[in-house]
């Protein structure tokens, strides 16, 4: 699993067509189909081979926790966690 977020900010009412595309069409090409998004950003990757213990160890060693992945259990979906202290 290579979970990351790719986000776009639509700042004004001028770009209503972008918002309509996101709300109505489930098969769009993500931020690549947006015409008016002024800001696009990508998060760091939460690697599947990093767990919470390794993330905490990295924080003790370097002062910065790594994004990590929580595996699926019988009653919970898998999750990608980005620590709050991340820039």
Secondary structure, 3 states (H helix, E strand, C coil): CEECCEEEECCCHHHHHHHHHHHHCCCCCHHHHCCCCCEEEECCCEECCCCHHHHHHHHHHHCCCCCEEECCCCCCCCEEECCCCCC
